[in-house]
Amino acid sequence: MMQHWVRFRHAGEEGFGLLEGNAIAVHSGSIYNSPRPSGVHLQRDAVELLPPSQPSKVIALWNNFHALAAKLGVAEPAEPLYLLKAPSSITRPGATVNRPPSYTERVVYEGELGIIIGKSLSNGSETEAQAAIFGYTCVNDFTAGDIIARDKTFAQWARAKSFDGFCPFGPSVVTGIDPSGLTVRTMLNGAERQNYRVDDMIFSPVHLVAALSRDMTLLPGDLICCGTSLGVGAIKEPINTVEVVIEGIGTLSNSFVQ
């Protein structure tokens, strides 16, 4: 059974619960380990939604879709290629993301499927990785595209992706869903710019989690951004609305101000 879990701020306090239509059934305890219903219900429009987890780290994949690799004319990798985004880049669904004051060049959107880890995993098998996945969410992996190759001796991926606000995700994390049949769509100012299927991934979510756990211990709440596909583009208008839409998971909407 699919469940939509959210984190929120209400009356100055943070909490979490199950999204049920336009209401949130507030829970207590741990979202990852037998959460208990409190009996309190809040209207969704009465709270401020927060990112649905608090990651110790954000792992972002590069070159993880067959279609994009073919378009770029690059070889498909033999193992997952990834970078780390700073946790300080995280922001909430609905937040306004501002252009970094130190950067005047191209900023691009990247709509992606995100994996939320639900229990610690180190050197795991794919069976263990499946059990360690709590659920899935929407991610916009904003990137300062012209920084990456600015220095010819060092590709600056982490810097390009770690500015404040460059990692909105949410609005919920959905459990009990099979991601293989999902489609990721990205809308820029109401126009569809990306529309690609998750099953075109080179490395599936379960494979990614198992492989990454062999490099570093994955912790509850950690976010893995599965990579993007065709349709990535620059944000050009002074004020923009960027939406990442994954049917069955939800719509992540943020403004970007130049």
Kinemage of the C-alpha trace (Angstrom):
@kinemage 1
@onewidth
@group {chain A} dominant
@subgroup {mainchain}
@vectorlist {calphas} color= white
{ca met a 1} P 0.000 0.000 0.000
{ca met a 2} L 1.366 3.388 -0.991
{ca gln a 3} L 1.797 5.954 1.767
{ca his a 4} L 2.844 9.593 1.436
{ca trp a 5} L 4.961 10.740 4.393
{ca val a 6} L 5.700 14.423 4.957
{ca arg a 7} L 7.654 16.563 7.385
{ca phe a 8} L 6.209 19.924 8.368
{ca arg a 9} L 6.462 22.958 10.623
{ca his a 10} L 3.345 24.030 12.514
{ca ala a 11} L 3.094 26.642 15.276
{ca gly a 12} L 6.882 26.769 15.472
{ca glu a 13} L 7.254 23.007 15.939
{ca glu a 14} L 8.483 20.396 13.467
{ca gly a 15} L 6.663 17.125 12.987
{ca phe a 16} L 5.861 14.385 10.512
{ca gly a 17} L 2.872 12.406 9.398
{ca leu a 18} L 0.880 10.699 6.687
{ca leu a 19} L -0.676 12.796 3.953
{ca glu a 20} L -4.328 11.808 3.595
{ca gly a 21} L -5.965 13.974 0.945
{ca asn a 22} L -5.760 17.547 2.206
{ca ala a 23} L -5.012 16.501 5.794
{ca ile a 24} L -1.940 15.226 7.605
{ca ala a 25} L -2.303 12.461 10.194
{ca val a 26} L 0.408 13.443 12.668
{ca his a 27} L 2.654 10.636 13.964
{ca ser a 28} L 5.276 10.358 16.686
{ca gly a 29} L 8.422 8.308 17.188
{ca ser a 30} L 10.613 7.581 14.171
{ca ile a 31} L 9.349 7.884 10.621
{ca tyr a 32} L 11.610 4.925 9.729
{ca asn a 33} L 10.800 2.609 12.615
{ca ser a 34} L 7.196 1.905 13.641
{ca pro a 35} L 5.822 5.470 13.716
{ca arg a 36} L 2.769 5.850 15.940
{ca pro a 37} L -0.345 7.887 15.051
{ca ser a 38} L -0.939 10.666 17.582
{ca gly a 39} L -4.616 11.143 16.771
{ca val a 40} L -3.976 14.743 15.689
{ca his a 41} L -4.905 15.834 12.161
{ca leu a 42} L -3.750 19.060 10.514
{ca gln a 43} L -4.851 20.645 7.261
{ca arg a 44} L -2.081 20.622 4.679
{ca asp a 45} L -2.526 24.319 3.914
{ca ala a 46} L -2.110 25.111 7.633
{ca val a 47} L 1.488 23.865 7.758
{ca glu a 48} L 4.790 24.645 6.051
{ca leu a 49} L 6.060 21.528 4.315
{ca leu a 50} L 9.722 20.704 4.917
{ca pro a 51} L 12.032 18.388 2.981
{ca pro a 52} L 10.656 14.921 3.752
{ca ser a 53} L 13.929 13.692 5.256
{ca gln a 54} L 17.054 15.138 6.870
{ca pro a 55} L 19.943 13.557 4.940
{ca ser a 56} L 23.419 13.187 6.376
{ca lys a 57} L 24.519 13.243 2.728
{ca val a 58} L 23.106 13.781 -0.750
{ca ile a 59} L 24.497 11.515 -3.483
{ca ala a 60} L 23.856 12.575 -7.085
{ca leu a 61} L 24.330 10.297 -10.099
{ca trp a 62} L 25.879 11.263 -13.407
{ca asn a 63} L 25.264 9.483 -16.738
{ca asn a 64} L 22.646 7.024 -15.490
{ca phe a 65} L 20.235 6.983 -18.458
{ca his a 66} L 20.684 5.176 -21.762
{ca ala a 67} L 18.983 7.934 -23.783
{ca leu a 68} L 21.115 10.746 -22.384
{ca ala a 69} L 24.359 8.811 -22.790
{ca ala a 70} L 23.467 8.202 -26.432
{ca lys a 71} L 22.639 11.873 -27.038
{ca leu a 72} L 25.877 13.056 -25.411
{ca gly a 73} L 27.889 10.443 -27.292
{ca val a 74} L 29.515 9.147 -24.119
{ca ala a 75} L 30.063 5.536 -23.111
{ca glu a 76} L 27.697 4.029 -20.581
{ca pro a 77} L 29.585 3.561 -17.301
{ca ala a 78} L 30.567 0.145 -15.948
{ca glu a 79} L 29.741 1.280 -12.422
{ca pro a 80} L 27.724 4.191 -10.969
{ca leu a 81} L 29.340 7.608 -11.348
{ca tyr a 82} L 28.374 10.054 -8.636
{ca leu a 83} L 29.177 13.175 -6.653
{ca leu a 84} L 28.133 14.585 -3.290
{ca lys a 85} L 26.004 17.704 -2.884
{ca ala a 86} L 26.403 19.700 0.334
{ca pro a 87} L 23.554 19.117 2.819
{ca ser a 88} L 23.345 22.918 3.088
{ca ser a 89} L 22.046 22.959 -0.511
{ca ile a 90} L 18.801 21.334 0.672
{ca thr a 91} L 15.658 23.419 0.681
{ca arg a 92} L 11.969 22.740 1.123
{ca pro a 93} L 9.247 22.255 -1.478
{ca gly a 94} L 7.738 25.616 -2.356
{ca ala a 95} L 10.845 27.570 -1.403
{ca thr a 96} L 12.260 30.319 -3.585
{ca val a 97} L 15.765 29.538 -4.834
{ca asn a 98} L 17.866 32.602 -5.536
{ca arg a 99} L 20.695 32.870 -8.013
{ca pro a 100} L 23.989 32.703 -6.068
{ca pro a 101} L 25.463 36.210 -5.753
{ca ser a 102} L 28.903 34.884 -6.730
{ca tyr a 103} L 27.721 33.299 -9.986
{ca thr a 104} L 26.311 35.101 -13.042
{ca glu a 105} L 26.297 32.343 -15.659
{ca arg a 106} L 23.996 29.497 -16.681
{ca val a 107} L 21.855 27.661 -14.108
{ca val a 108} L 20.045 24.517 -15.265
{ca tyr a 109} L 17.181 22.442 -13.863
{ca glu a 110} L 17.411 18.644 -13.598
{ca gly a 111} L 14.239 16.783 -12.651
{ca glu a 112} L 15.034 13.463 -10.999
{ca leu a 113} L 13.719 10.549 -8.992
{ca gly a 114} L 15.103 10.520 -5.460
{ca ile a 115} L 15.634 7.527 -3.175
{ca ile a 116} L 15.263 7.956 0.593
{ca ile a 117} L 17.149 5.446 2.737
{ca gly a 118} L 15.248 3.993 5.692
{ca lys a 119} L 17.888 2.021 7.567
{ca ser a 120} L 21.665 1.846 7.773
{ca leu a 121} L 23.353 -0.176 5.064
{ca ser a 122} L 27.022 -0.994 4.572
{ca asn a 123} L 28.382 -3.357 1.915
{ca gly a 124} L 24.869 -4.568 1.169
{ca ser a 125} L 23.511 -7.052 -1.334
{ca glu a 126} L 20.700 -6.059 -3.676
{ca thr a 127} L 18.255 -7.914 -1.420
{ca glu a 128} L 19.496 -5.906 1.566
{ca ala a 129} L 19.423 -2.731 -0.520
{ca gln a 130} L 15.764 -3.267 -1.371
{ca ala a 131} L 14.961 -3.585 2.326
{ca ala a 132} L 16.977 -0.429 3.101
{ca ile a 133} L 14.968 1.778 0.708
{ca phe a 134} L 12.293 3.656 2.648
{ca gly a 135} L 10.680 5.293 -0.348
{ca tyr a 136} L 10.923 7.664 -3.297
{ca thr a 137} L 10.580 11.405 -3.841
{ca cys a 138} L 10.964 14.184 -6.441
{ca val a 139} L 14.240 16.108 -6.732
{ca asn a 140} L 15.354 19.178 -8.661
{ca asp a 141} L 19.134 18.928 -8.929
{ca phe a 142} L 19.909 22.576 -9.790
{ca thr a 143} L 23.347 23.007 -11.334
{ca ala a 144} L 25.591 26.000 -12.048
{ca gly a 145} L 26.516 24.512 -15.403
{ca asp a 146} L 29.381 26.799 -16.406
{ca ile a 147} L 31.407 26.156 -13.258
{ca ile a 148} L 31.977 22.465 -13.943
{ca ala a 149} L 34.628 22.882 -16.649
{ca arg a 150} L 35.843 26.369 -15.714
{ca asp a 151} L 39.183 25.032 -14.462
{ca lys a 152} L 40.642 22.717 -17.109
{ca thr a 153} L 42.562 20.731 -14.486
{ca phe a 154} L 39.637 19.893 -12.171
{ca ala a 155} L 35.947 19.251 -12.845
{ca gln a 156} L 34.030 21.220 -10.183
{ca trp a 157} L 30.889 19.085 -9.875
{ca ala a 158} L 30.377 19.476 -6.130
{ca arg a 159} L 30.749 23.261 -6.281
{ca ala a 160} L 28.375 23.540 -9.240
{ca lys a 161} L 25.656 21.629 -7.411
{ca ser a 162} L 26.077 22.756 -3.794
{ca phe a 163} L 24.974 26.396 -3.723
{ca asp a 164} L 22.366 27.191 -1.107
{ca gly a 165} L 18.924 26.068 -2.280
{ca phe a 166} L 20.209 23.903 -5.131
{ca cys a 167} L 18.635 20.715 -3.756
{ca pro a 168} L 14.880 21.035 -3.221
{ca phe a 169} L 13.119 17.706 -2.783
{ca gly a 170} L 9.682 16.471 -1.774
{ca pro a 171} L 6.921 17.267 -1.164
{ca ser a 172} L 6.559 13.757 0.269
{ca val a 173} L 8.424 10.478 0.372
{ca val a 174} L 6.248 7.672 -0.948
{ca thr a 175} L 6.507 4.122 0.349
{ca gly a 176} L 5.089 0.984 -1.228
{ca ile a 177} L 5.613 2.120 -4.823
{ca asp a 178} L 7.439 0.347 -7.661
{ca pro a 179} L 9.565 3.025 -9.363
{ca ser a 180} L 10.206 1.055 -12.557
{ca gly a 181} L 6.997 2.204 -14.257
{ca leu a 182} L 7.276 5.863 -13.295
{ca thr a 183} L 7.812 8.838 -15.597
{ca val a 184} L 9.655 12.011 -14.607
{ca arg a 185} L 8.390 15.275 -16.096
{ca thr a 186} L 9.899 18.734 -15.587
{ca met a 187} L 7.883 21.880 -16.273
{ca leu a 188} L 9.516 25.305 -16.658
{ca asn a 189} L 7.044 28.175 -16.422
{ca gly a 190} L 4.256 25.794 -17.413
{ca ala a 191} L 6.013 24.311 -20.473
{ca glu a 192} L 7.096 20.673 -20.394
{ca arg a 193} L 10.868 20.381 -20.810
{ca gln a 194} L 11.554 16.817 -19.627
{ca asn a 195} L 9.524 13.623 -19.985
{ca tyr a 196} L 11.434 10.385 -19.469
{ca arg a 197} L 10.864 6.939 -18.032
{ca val a 198} L 12.627 5.676 -14.931
{ca asp a 199} L 13.080 2.226 -16.479
{ca asp a 200} L 15.609 3.747 -18.918
{ca met a 201} L 18.115 3.900 -16.038
{ca ile a 202} L 21.458 2.215 -16.602
{ca phe a 203} L 21.597 1.308 -12.913
{ca ser a 204} L 18.280 0.657 -11.164
{ca pro a 205} L 17.528 2.127 -7.726
{ca val a 206} L 18.236 -1.178 -5.973
{ca his a 207} L 21.533 -1.597 -7.838
{ca leu a 208} L 22.506 1.976 -6.973
{ca val a 209} L 21.825 1.531 -3.264
{ca ala a 210} L 23.777 -1.726 -3.091
{ca ala a 211} L 26.738 -0.306 -5.039
{ca leu a 212} L 26.886 2.940 -3.069
{ca ser a 213} L 26.738 1.054 0.236
{ca arg a 214} L 29.993 -0.666 -0.716
{ca asp a 215} L 31.677 2.758 -0.848
{ca met a 216} L 30.080 4.415 2.194
{ca thr a 217} L 27.575 3.574 4.895
{ca leu a 218} L 24.112 4.804 3.948
{ca leu a 219} L 22.098 6.201 6.859
{ca pro a 220} L 18.373 6.706 7.446
{ca gly a 221} L 17.203 9.837 5.649
{ca asp a 222} L 20.045 9.894 3.121
{ca leu a 223} L 19.003 11.084 -0.342
{ca ile a 224} L 20.195 9.494 -3.568
{ca cys a 225} L 19.393 11.520 -6.702
{ca cys a 226} L 19.122 8.944 -9.492
{ca gly a 227} L 20.361 11.193 -12.301
{ca thr a 228} L 18.492 12.906 -15.106
{ca ser a 229} L 17.814 12.297 -18.791
{ca leu a 230} L 16.915 14.263 -21.909
{ca gly a 231} L 15.605 17.815 -21.749
{ca val a 232} L 17.932 19.498 -19.252
{ca gly a 233} L 18.071 23.206 -19.999
{ca ala a 234} L 18.979 26.656 -18.758
{ca ile a 235} L 16.691 28.890 -16.699
{ca lys a 236} L 16.463 32.249 -18.458
{ca glu a 237} L 13.556 34.353 -17.176
{ca pro a 238} L 13.972 36.743 -14.207
{ca ile a 239} L 11.386 34.841 -12.157
{ca asn a 240} L 10.653 31.178 -12.860
{ca thr a 241} L 8.519 28.293 -11.640
{ca val a 242} L 10.125 24.879 -11.951
{ca glu a 243} L 8.018 21.782 -11.285
{ca val a 244} L 9.192 18.168 -11.128
{ca val a 245} L 6.191 15.899 -11.590
{ca ile a 246} L 6.236 12.142 -10.951
{ca glu a 247} L 2.771 10.634 -11.101
{ca gly a 248} L 2.191 8.520 -8.016
{ca ile a 249} L 4.714 10.553 -6.013
{ca gly a 250} L 3.649 14.159 -6.496
{ca thr a 251} L 4.738 17.565 -7.736
{ca leu a 252} L 7.785 19.421 -6.427
{ca ser a 253} L 7.390 23.126 -7.190
{ca asn a 254} L 9.970 25.833 -6.554
{ca ser a 255} L 10.604 29.337 -7.801
{ca phe a 256} L 13.973 30.379 -9.159
{ca val a 257} L 14.812 34.086 -9.112
{ca gln a 258} L 17.692 35.433 -11.194
